[in-house]
Amino acid sequence: MTYEKLFERGRIGKVNLKNRVVMTAMGVNLANAQGEANDVITRYYEERAKGGVGLIITEVARIDDEYGVGTPNQLSVTEGRHIPHLERMIETIQKYGTKVFVQLHHPGRETKSHLIGGKQIVAPSAIMCQVTQEMPRALSTEECEGLVKKFIKGAVIAKTCGADGVELHVAHGYLLNQFVSPYSNKRTDKYGGSFQNRLRMVSEIITGIKYMCGADFPISVRISADEFVEGGLKIDESIKIARTLESYGIDAINVSSGTYESATTIIESGSYPQGWKKHLADAVRKNVKIPVIAVNNIKDPETAEQLLQDGVCDFVGVARGTLADPYWVKKAKEGKSDQIRKCIGCLNCFAELTQGRHIKCTVNATLGREIEFSDLQINGAGNTVAVIGGGPAGMQAALVLDQRGYKTILFDDRDKLGGTLNVADKAPIKDKVLAMNNGLVREIEASGVEVKAKTKATVEMIKKLNPSGVFVAVGAVPTVPPILGIDSKNVMKAEDVLLGKATPIGKVAVIGSGLTGLETAELLADKGHPIILVEMQKNIGPGINRTILADLMMRFKKHEPLIMSNHRLMSIGDKGIVLMNQMTSQPIQVEADTIVLALGVTPRSAMVHEFMDAFDNVRVIGDAEKAGRIQEAIKEGYSQAFAFTTSAY
């Protein structure tokens, strides 16, 4: 596919862009604590610029240090001291022909008091966000006027640094969105009430920026065209907003959706299809003459091209796609779209931010660590390294070792590479995991890695290779507890159910509510089985991202399953199971025709020790070392192969 529209030149105002791909703003928590751009965030953006993005809109840059802190290490454009380092970051991006807009941001009520020294958070009105759960105080009229000046100052600083434009964040329930929306603005002064008054702050900011920075300095405005909350903005009013903003002289509209209270419509989980909200951008574009940028949960360039061909938008916003693979654009242009490392919608990137850590990606181990991994040593000199196991950890290690010049031989006893990914992609709505695995396999096929599929590696076989090192990535096996009745014919493993190797009958008791257990339970419920879900911990879904869990449980609960948390499996019989209530220590008999075990996995320790005893230079990675998620497997595979030397530990 040639992607004619995707690689067509475009313009925002008088700024020329080399293609139609915009890396839209995402908080990354990589700047220093004072808000200055450092080498870490600069290198992060540089990698995406090298990857071919036409326009990068920076992460949320705060305009107010007193009440406007969104993350501990976000960019800031509040003082002159921020100019030198931000200028260096912008110039680094621009040398690749990529343009830069700085996004100007204030969180309003969508922040926490601990981020602003314990002070009460602020908002247009004293209405609590149901996610942050802190009551804000209403800003005074004078404070509103002061914030207008701070946004303008932020734009002046951005222009001074050489930015090609700015973007006002009037979306996702942040401060400017709070002023615009009748859901969160109940003011009675000049900044509230009527439609024009609710837009007044944004209007004054735009006018001020155009006056201070010049009429030709581009302004993009990001809006939530549908807030997906009762009483919030809907598409009809958002069209009116877009047309009004256009009349104020802005140069582009960036169409998104949602607030923190409808967060899954901002940052979608893997269950959402690509392009699911394209109707929002399409409706806005039909009513304005300025360019429309739109995010649409885009994972692959085929979808991006189709959105452009269909006239949904003028520029496609590819956000998490560029986190997963900074070379998303370059690979598409070179005809290598099948090798793009695709986002799987696991939301780990933002889960890391909510814990105060820097941004990370399940499928890209280098995200946020670009400096650390910038100096890949090409010193393998053709020395042989054996990688045992073709799951995500093994494949990732093999790819890095091959890049470093080692003769890399990858052994796997199955006919298809992927390991546990070939199980995970069988659950409902897991097409993105399948696409990610297929991409990894294509990367292997396009590399110099020698693959020995359907081959069970033995110590004797590997010794004949005289390897300089051995990577053991043999994974883990489902955990089976030693309890009465565990060997009964009505007992099966969740993995076997997902793979179609075992077929439950009748009422099914699924033991364990981790992700595998929940997804297996949903699959069986979809097939019409009555489900009993048993979990020994207090809450269902231990360790699962809360947004992913909420999304999954919303679908699963439609089947009206019996959910029994705080219960431990004690024994299994022909007609059901015996559980113990963890709170009362009382046993309870539960009828079930089939029992499905989803109790986690146990590393293949015996196999690991065989190789460790036989070779001096061994690296154990992935589930073979410690049971974990895809993220840990990819990270260990990459980092261990990156740091590998031919000398033993």
C-alpha positions, 0 to 999 in steps of 0.5 A: 500500500502506498499511503498517498494521503498519509504522505501528502504534504499539508499546512496548518496556518503558514506552517508546512508539514511533510506529511499528515501524521501528527504525534498528539500530546501525551504526558510522559513525566520525563522533564526535570522537577523544575519543568525544564526540558532535559536530555531525557525528554529531548531524546524521547522526542528526537526518536519520534522525529527521526521516525518521520512524524510530520508534527509533534505536539509536546506533552502538557506544558504547564502555564501555572506553577502555583495551581497548574501542576498536572504531573511531577515532571512535566514541561513548564513554560512559566519562566524565562529559565525554561527557555534555553533547554526547551529551545534545545529540545525544539531545535533537536526535533526540527533538524529532522524536518518535523515541526513542533507545537507546544501544548499549553495546559492547566489541569484545573480540578483534574489534579491532586493537592499533593502536586501543588504543595497541599493547596486546595485545587481550583476550577471554574466552579466548586464541583468535584471531579469523581475521579480525583475526588478532591473538592476544588475552590472556584477561581475568582474573576481576578484569578481567571484574568490572571490565568489568561495572561499566563497562557499568553505568556506560555505561548510567548515563551514557546515562540521564543524557544522556536516552536512552530506553534502552540496548542490550547488544551481545551479537552479531556476535562482540563481547566479550559474544557471545564470553563467551556462545558456547562457540566463543570461551569456554573459561574455567574460572572463574565466567565460563566452562564451563556455560551459566549461567556463560557468561551470567554477565557479561551477567546481572550487567550487566543486574542492575546496570543495572536497579539503578542506572537503575531497573526501568523503564529499558529494556534491549534485548539484541542477539544472534546467533541463529546465529553460522554458525561450526562450534562456535558458537551455533545457533538452539536454544541461542539460544532458550534464551539469549533465554528466560533473558535475558527472565527476567533482566528485559530488555525486548526482544531484537534478533535478528541473526546472525554474527560477523566470521568469518561476516561476510556473514551480518551485513552481507549483499552484494547477492546475499542476498535480503530476509528470508533469515534470518527463521526466526531471529527467528521462532523466538525470537519464538515462545519469548518474550513480550517484543518482538523486533526483527529485521534481515532485510536489508530494502530496501523497506517492502513486505518490512518490512510482510510480516514484521510481518504474518507475525508474524516480529518485533514491530519491523523493523530497517532499518539500511543502508536508512536510510543509503541514504535517511534518508527511507525511513520518511517516503516509505513513509508518504506513498505514495512508496515507489517513490521510496525510494533503495534500498540495493544491498548493495554494502558500500561503507559498511563498506569505508570504515570498514575504511579508517579513513574515515567512513561513506559510501554509494554511492547517497547522497552526503550520508551522513556529510556532512549538515552540509556539504550542509544549506544547499541554495541555492534560487537557480536562479531558473528559469535553464536548465541542460542535463544531457547524459547520463542515467546515475547522475551525470546523474540525480543532478545533474539532481535537485539542480539542479531542487531548487535552482530551475533549469530543468533539461533532461536529455538522453539518447540512449537510451530508458531513463534509467540509463546503465551501471546498465542494464548492471550490472543484467543480471548475475546477482543484480543485482535491487537495482541494478535497483530502485535505478535504477528508484527514481532514474527515479521521482525524476526523473519526480516532479521538475520535470526535463524529460527528452528521451529518445532525443535525442542532444544536440549543441552547436547544440541546447544553444546554442539553450537559452542555458543558464546552465550545462552538465553533461556526463555522457556516460559512457565506452566499453568499452576496446579495446586495439590488439592483433593480432586485436582486430577478429575476429568471435569478439571481443565486449565484456562490455557487449554480452554483458550487454545481449544484443547479442552471443552467445558460443559454446563455450569463452569467454575473459573478459579482465579480472576486474574486477566487470564481467568476473567478473559476465559470466563468471558469467553465461556459466558459468551458461549452460553455457559453459566459462570461462577468466578472464584477469587481468594483475594478481597477484590476481583481482578488483582493486578489488572489495570483498573480501566481494563478491569472496568471495561472487561467487567462491564461486558462480563456482568451482562451475563449475570455470573456468580462472583465469589471473592474472598473464597479459597478452593479446598477440594473438587468433586464430581458435582462441584467444588468446596470453597472456604470463606476467607472471612469466616473460615466456613466451608461452602459447597458449590455446584459446577459441571466443569472447573477451569483453573486460572491460578497463574503460572510457575517457571519451568525451573527444572529446564532452566537449571539444566542449561544453567548447570551446563553453560557458564554464560546464561541469561534467564529471561521472561516467565522462565525467571519470574512470572510476569506480564508481556511488559516484563518479558519484552523489557528483560529480553531487550535489556539483557540482550543489550547488555550481553557480553561474551564473558560470563557473569 
